Amino acid sequence: MPVLPAAVPAGWVTQALPGVNLDQGQLTAFMVASMTTVVAPALKWLQDRQQHERLVSDGRAEPVRPPQQK
């Protein structure tokens, strides 16, 4: 539910910066910008992960294993 993470910064701005009054349109634009900022890197990571999985299944890359705990 990406709307909730987008609402958090908007709520923080209205509480942390007194005197800042955002109308409904400005608040919506701020939430869209916040959501884009959060979702874009996540989608890029997912795309890269899927590409790596495809390369591993084709035998063109080695699987990545987490470092061993001692």
Secondary structure, DSSP 8 states (H G I E B T S, - for coil): -THHHHHHHHHHHHHHSTT----HHHHHHHHHHHHHHHHHHHHHHHHHHHHHHHHHHTTSS---------
